[in-house]
Amino acid sequence: MDGFEVVRRLRELPRPLGAGHPGRIPVLFLTARDAAADKVNGLRLGGDDYVTKPFDLEELLARIQAVLRRTGLAPDDRTLRAGDLEVDPDGHQVLKAGRPVRLSPTEFRLLHYLVLNTGRVVTKAQILEHVWQYDFAGDSSIVDTYVSYVRRKADTTEPKLIHTVHGVGYVLRRPRT
């Protein structure tokens, strides 16, 4: 079946998946069908937006964000979460199990960098470059020191989130559910 039929059937489903809010699934058509009649048909069937190929990636991302905002599904903030840890880069705040954690600016940048790279091992050199924002030719043990500070303040419950990968660097892993 084509996209038009998928949307038609989707909109016929009972709530929360079908027509009306809350819980309505947003739909953005991304298609080579660029005739005005196709665009009108897609929007009338319940599409929230209609983008034709070729398309600009930045425009597509902006349209997706706009559809999510209009449908109430866009995140209200840019808060990053890993387990019971929340990092709010806009408010420069950290919560652990709902309680505020006081971090120095450098500790915050370190934790933010680890959370941004959740599941990815980052080397001490990468941490130095992104947290301290310069190439550090000296002793990289400063990273170990700050990781221990962050662990003591923000990784205080089990399961632990920040892990050492010996000989490589550090990784923040979400707890398994």
Secondary structure as the mmCIF struct_conf table of DSSP 4:
data_model
#
loop_
_struct_conf.conf_type_id
_struct_conf.id
_struct_conf.beg_label_comp_id
_struct_conf.beg_label_asym_id
_struct_conf.beg_label_seq_id
_struct_conf.end_label_comp_id
_struct_conf.end_label_asym_id
_struct_conf.end_label_seq_id
HELX_RH_AL_P HELX_RH_AL_P1 GLY A 3 GLU A 12
BEND BEND1 LEU A 13 LEU A 13
HELX_LH_PP_P HELX_LH_PP_P1 PRO A 14 PRO A 14
TURN_TY1_P TURN_TY1_P1 ARG A 15 LEU A 17
BEND BEND2 GLY A 18 GLY A 23
HELX_LH_PP_P HELX_LH_PP_P2 ARG A 24 PRO A 26
STRN STRN1 LEU A 28 THR A 31
BEND BEND3 ALA A 32 ALA A 32
HELX_RH_AL_P HELX_RH_AL_P2 ALA A 36 ARG A 44
TURN_TY1_P TURN_TY1_P2 LEU A 45 GLY A 46
BEND BEND4 ASP A 48 ASP A 48
STRN STRN2 ASP A 49 THR A 52
BEND BEND5 LYS A 53 PRO A 54
HELX_RH_AL_P HELX_RH_AL_P3 LEU A 57 ARG A 70
TURN_TY1_P TURN_TY1_P3 THR A 71 GLY A 72
BEND BEND6 ALA A 74 ALA A 74
BEND BEND7 ASP A 76 ASP A 77
STRN STRN3 LEU A 80 ALA A 82
TURN_TY1_P TURN_TY1_P4 GLY A 83 ASP A 84
STRN STRN4 LEU A 85 ASP A 88
TURN_TY1_P TURN_TY1_P5 PRO A 89 HIS A 92
STRN STRN5 GLN A 93 LYS A 96
TURN_TY1_P TURN_TY1_P6 ALA A 97 GLY A 98
STRN STRN6 ARG A 99 VAL A 101
HELX_RH_AL_P HELX_RH_AL_P4 PRO A 105 LEU A 116
TURN_TY1_P TURN_TY1_P7 ASN A 117 GLY A 119
BEND BEND8 ARG A 120 ARG A 120
STRN STRN7 VAL A 122 THR A 123
HELX_RH_AL_P HELX_RH_AL_P5 LYS A 124 ILE A 127
HELX_RH_PI_P HELX_RH_PI_P1 LEU A 128 TRP A 132
BEND BEND9 TYR A 134 TYR A 134
BEND BEND10 GLY A 138 GLY A 138
TURN_TY1_P TURN_TY1_P8 SER A 140 SER A 140
HELX_RH_AL_P HELX_RH_AL_P6 SER A 141 ALA A 154
BEND BEND11 THR A 157 PRO A 159
HELX_LH_PP_P HELX_LH_PP_P3 LYS A 160 LYS A 160
STRN STRN8 ILE A 162 VAL A 165
TURN_TY1_P TURN_TY1_P9 HIS A 166 VAL A 168
STRN STRN9 GLY A 169 LEU A 172
HELX_LH_PP_P HELX_LH_PP_P4 ARG A 174 ARG A 176
#
